[in-house]
Amino acid sequence: MNVIIYLLPLALGLGLLGLFGFLWALKSGQYSDMDGAAYRVLSDDDVE
C-alpha cells in the first residue's frame, strides 16, 4: 500500500510530461505535413 504513495505521483508526472511534449510538438509544427512523409517513401531518389 505504501508503493501507491510513490507510484501515483510518478504516473501523473509522466502523463503530464507526455502531454506537454505532445502539445509542444503540435505547436512547433511537427504534424503540419501529414502527406509529405507518405509520398517521400515512394520516391526513388537514391536509385542510380
Number of C-alpha atoms within 10 A of each C-alpha: 5 6 7 9 9 10 11 10 11 12 11 11 12 11 12 12 12 12 12 12 12 13 11 12 13 12 11 10 9 11 10 11 9 9 9 9 9 10 9 10 9 8 9 8 8 5 5 4
